[in-house]
Amino acid sequence: MKRIVSVSLGTSKRDKRQEIEILGEKFLIERIGTDGDTKKFAQMFKDLDGKVDALGVGGADIYLVSGTKRYAFRQVLRWVSGAKITPVVDGSGLKHTLERETIRTLQRDGVVGFKKERVLLVSAVDRFGMAQALVEAGADCIFGDLLFGLGIKIPLRTYKAVRRAAAILLPIVTRLPIQWFYPTGEKQEQRKPKYPQVFDWATFVCGDWHYIRRYAPDNLQGKTILTQTLRRADLEWLKQTGARRAITTTPVMGGETFATNVMEAVIVAILGKRPEELSEKDYLDALKRLDWKPNVIPLNEPAAEPPKAAEKVGS
């Protein structure tokens, strides 16, 4: 049995363990939260090294990407450096491929007509494949990198603006503690609604779930939410907000979805290669073998209009 472990800086309340068969192989997939304890987080990468088939980085990013440039959080690289043998992934391989394909698939299959949507992507440097595919699909977008990542009241309306801001800010941001920009530990359970007017404007909200849940208003009436991983409690909360439907980019396992870093770790284990050895084609071929497709979850679908009474003729 192959074993995949996602070590997360997030809350242990979201821990999950699932045995599943994938392409004829048995997998034990685990998510272990460290409640924001960075020493415990780093120690687990040392302790699990060589004992599991792949390790995922949860509740944090190693890399942020803008255009063709990739920036690494030095702090996170140092924490995961204890894993010398086992491959370590943060989901960026799938953010480049799976999330890009998610947008294309939804458009191609007629599930979402992006040219008719007003899209809020809460962070483009975190979901760079998604951001580029949204632009390609012709969506009217707001990118919330400055709004939610830095608390600067400037919505970015083009991906070109994202790239300009990233070129200036990411070399600085990635030298600073990741906790300044992303909720870890118990903060993942805390809601702090921010810039409700941006959410009100949007008909389609997408990106990192912890950003969405933390900053969204209580009213998401009629909106579609696209993200990577949702638990039953998350779906119940979305239903209470009035959201129309949720779409997840990762497959359902045990009635719930795992994060992007977990699914990337699964693919790395299946292919038996280190992440730096994998090409975009490798990821796409693996997704095809897995028969992957976005998972659409109805929440508050509008009721169908009752049929009109037939008009009497010749009365």
C-alpha positions in Angstrom: 0.0 0.0 0.0 1.3 3.4 -1.0 1.1 6.1 1.8 0.6 9.8 1.1 0.8 12.3 3.9 -0.1 16.0 3.7 1.5 17.9 6.6 -0.4 21.1 7.2 0.2 24.3 9.0 -3.6 24.4 9.4 -5.9 23.2 12.1 -5.9 19.6 13.2 -9.7 19.8 13.2 -9.6 19.2 9.5 -7.5 16.0 9.7 -8.6 13.2 7.5 -7.5 9.6 6.7 -8.8 7.6 3.8 -7.9 4.2 2.2 -8.7 4.1 -1.5 -7.8 2.1 -4.6 -6.5 4.2 -7.5 -5.6 2.6 -10.9 -5.5 -0.8 -9.2 -3.1 0.3 -6.4 -4.1 0.7 -2.8 -3.4 4.1 -1.1 -3.5 5.3 2.4 -4.0 9.1 2.2 -3.7 11.3 5.4 -3.9 14.9 6.2 -2.2 15.9 9.5 -2.6 19.5 10.8 0.0 21.0 13.1 -2.2 23.9 14.4 0.3 26.5 13.2 3.2 25.0 15.1 6.1 25.5 12.7 8.6 23.4 14.8 6.2 20.5 14.7 5.6 21.1 11.0 9.3 21.0 10.2 9.9 18.0 12.4 7.3 15.9 10.7 9.0 16.3 7.3 12.2 14.9 9.0 10.3 12.1 10.8 8.3 10.9 7.7 11.2 11.2 5.3 11.8 7.8 3.6 8.8 6.3 5.4 6.1 7.4 3.0 5.8 7.6 -0.8 5.2 11.3 -1.1 4.7 14.3 1.2 2.4 17.2 0.6 2.7 20.7 2.0 -0.7 21.9 3.4 -1.8 25.2 4.8 1.1 26.9 3.0 2.7 27.4 -0.4 6.3 26.8 -1.3 5.9 28.6 -4.6 3.9 31.5 -5.9 3.9 32.0 -9.7 3.3 35.0 -12.0 3.6 34.5 -15.8 6.8 32.4 -16.3 8.4 33.5 -13.0 8.3 31.3 -9.8 9.0 32.7 -6.4 9.7 30.5 -3.3 8.9 31.2 0.3 12.4 30.8 1.9 10.8 30.0 5.2 8.8 27.1 3.9 11.7 25.7 1.9 13.7 25.6 5.1 10.9 23.9 7.0 10.5 21.1 4.4 14.3 20.7 3.8 14.3 17.8 6.3 12.8 15.5 3.7 15.9 14.3 1.8 14.5 11.1 0.3 10.7 11.4 -0.1 9.3 13.7 -2.8 7.7 16.9 -1.4 5.0 18.8 -3.3 2.9 21.8 -2.6 0.3 21.4 -5.4 1.8 23.9 -7.8 2.2 21.2 -10.5 -1.6 20.7 -10.5 -2.3 24.4 -10.2 -0.5 24.7 -13.5 -2.3 21.8 -15.1 -5.5 20.5 -13.4 -6.8 23.9 -12.4 -6.2 25.3 -15.9 -8.0 22.2 -17.3 -10.8 22.7 -14.8 -11.7 26.1 -16.4 -11.4 24.7 -19.9 -13.5 21.6 -19.1 -16.3 23.7 -17.5 -16.4 26.0 -20.5 -16.2 23.2 -23.1 -18.9 21.1 -21.4 -21.3 24.0 -21.1 -21.3 23.9 -17.2 -20.1 27.5 -17.0 -20.2 30.2 -19.7 -17.3 32.3 -18.5 -17.9 35.1 -20.9 -21.2 35.7 -19.1 -19.7 35.6 -15.6 -18.2 38.2 -13.3 -15.3 36.3 -11.7 -13.5 37.0 -8.4 -10.3 35.0 -8.1 -9.1 35.6 -4.5 -5.4 35.1 -5.4 -4.0 34.8 -8.9 -0.3 34.1 -7.8 -1.6 31.1 -5.9 -3.8 29.7 -8.6 -1.9 30.9 -11.7 -3.2 28.2 -14.1 -6.7 29.1 -13.1 -6.0 32.8 -13.6 -4.6 32.4 -17.1 -7.4 30.1 -18.1 -10.0 32.5 -16.9 -8.5 35.3 -19.1 -8.3 32.8 -22.0 -12.0 32.0 -21.5 -13.0 35.7 -21.7 -14.2 36.1 -18.2 -14.6 39.6 -16.6 -12.2 39.2 -13.7 -11.1 40.8 -10.5 -7.9 39.3 -9.0 -7.9 39.8 -5.2 -4.1 39.4 -4.6 -3.7 42.9 -3.1 -7.1 43.0 -1.5 -6.8 39.7 0.5 -3.1 38.9 0.5 -1.8 42.4 1.5 -5.0 44.3 2.6 -4.4 46.9 0.0 -7.7 48.3 -1.4 -6.8 47.9 -5.0 -8.7 45.3 -7.1 -6.6 44.1 -10.1 -8.7 43.9 -13.2 -6.2 42.3 -15.7 -3.6 39.5 -15.4 -1.1 42.0 -16.8 -1.7 44.1 -13.6 -1.1 40.9 -11.5 2.2 40.3 -13.2 3.3 43.9 -12.7 2.4 43.8 -9.0 4.0 40.4 -8.5 7.3 41.5 -10.1 7.5 44.3 -7.5 6.1 42.6 -4.4 6.8 38.8 -4.5 10.6 39.1 -4.2 9.9 40.9 -0.9 6.8 38.9 0.2 8.5 35.5 -0.1 11.3 36.6 2.3 8.7 37.3 5.0 6.8 34.9 7.3 4.0 33.2 5.4 1.7 33.6 8.4 1.5 37.3 7.5 -0.3 36.5 4.3 -2.1 33.3 4.8 -4.3 32.0 7.7 -2.6 29.1 9.6 -3.7 27.1 12.6 -6.8 28.3 14.4 -7.0 31.4 12.1 -8.3 29.0 9.4 -11.5 28.7 11.6 -11.9 32.4 12.0 -14.0 34.5 9.7 -13.1 38.1 8.9 -15.3 39.3 6.1 -13.5 41.9 4.0 -14.4 44.0 0.9 -18.0 42.6 0.6 -18.6 44.9 -2.4 -16.2 42.7 -4.5 -18.0 39.6 -3.6 -21.3 41.3 -4.3 -20.1 42.2 -7.7 -19.1 38.6 -8.6 -21.3 35.9 -9.9 -18.5 33.3 -9.7 -16.0 33.1 -6.8 -12.9 30.9 -7.1 -9.5 30.2 -5.6 -8.1 29.0 -2.2 -10.9 27.9 0.1 -9.4 29.3 3.3 -9.3 32.8 1.7 -12.8 32.5 0.4 -14.3 31.3 3.7 -12.3 33.8 5.8 -13.2 36.9 3.8 -16.5 36.2 2.1 -19.7 37.8 3.4 -22.5 35.8 4.9 -24.6 36.3 1.7 -23.3 34.5 -1.4 -26.8 34.2 -2.9 -26.9 32.6 -6.3 -23.1 32.4 -6.7 -21.0 29.5 -7.9 -17.9 28.7 -5.7 -15.0 26.9 -7.4 -12.2 25.7 -5.1 -9.9 22.8 -4.3 -11.2 21.1 -1.2 -14.5 21.2 0.7 -15.5 19.2 3.8 -19.1 18.5 4.8 -19.2 21.4 7.2 -17.9 23.7 4.4 -20.7 22.6 2.1 -23.3 23.2 4.8 -21.9 26.7 5.4 -22.0 27.5 1.7 -25.6 26.3 1.6 -26.5 28.6 4.4 -25.0 31.6 2.5 -27.4 30.9 -0.4 -24.6 29.9 -2.8 -26.1 28.2 -5.9 -23.4 25.5 -6.3 -19.9 24.4 -5.4 -17.4 23.0 -7.9 -14.2 21.2 -6.7 -11.1 20.7 -8.8 -10.0 17.5 -6.9 -11.9 14.2 -6.9 -14.2 13.1 -4.1 -12.8 10.5 -1.8 -14.9 9.2 1.2 -17.6 11.8 0.5 -15.1 14.7 0.6 -12.2 16.2 -1.3 -8.5 16.5 -0.5 -6.4 19.5 -1.2 -4.4 20.0 -4.4 -1.1 19.1 -2.7 -2.5 15.7 -1.8 -3.6 14.9 -5.3 -0.3 16.0 -6.7 1.4 13.7 -4.2 -0.8 10.8 -5.4 0.2 11.5 -9.1 3.9 11.6 -8.1 3.6 8.3 -6.3 1.7 6.7 -9.2 4.3 7.8 -11.8 7.3 7.0 -9.5 9.1 10.2 -10.4 10.2 13.2 -8.5 8.1 16.4 -9.1 11.0 18.2 -10.8 11.1 15.3 -13.4 7.5 15.7 -14.4 6.3 17.7 -17.4 3.0 19.2 -18.0 2.2 16.3 -20.3 3.0 13.8 -17.5 0.4 15.5 -15.3 -2.2 15.7 -18.0 -1.7 12.1 -19.0 -2.1 11.0 -15.4 -5.3 13.0 -15.1 -6.6 11.3 -18.2 -5.8 7.9 -16.7 -7.6 8.9 -13.5 -10.7 9.9 -15.6 -10.6 13.2 -13.7 -13.3 15.8 -14.1 -14.6 18.7 -12.0 -17.1 17.8 -9.3 -20.2 19.9 -9.4 -22.2 20.0 -6.1 -25.7 21.6 -6.2 -26.5 23.7 -3.1 -29.4 26.0 -3.8 -30.2 25.5 -7.4 -33.1 27.8 -8.6 -36.4 26.1 -8.7 -37.7 25.3 -12.2 -40.5 27.6 -13.4 -43.9 25.8 -13.4 -45.2 25.0 -16.9 -47.5 27.5 -18.3 -51.2 26.5 -18.7 -52.1 25.7 -22.2 -54.1 28.5 -23.8 -57.6 27.6 -25.0 -58.1 27.9 -28.7 -61.4 28.9 -30.3 -63.2 29.6 -27.1 
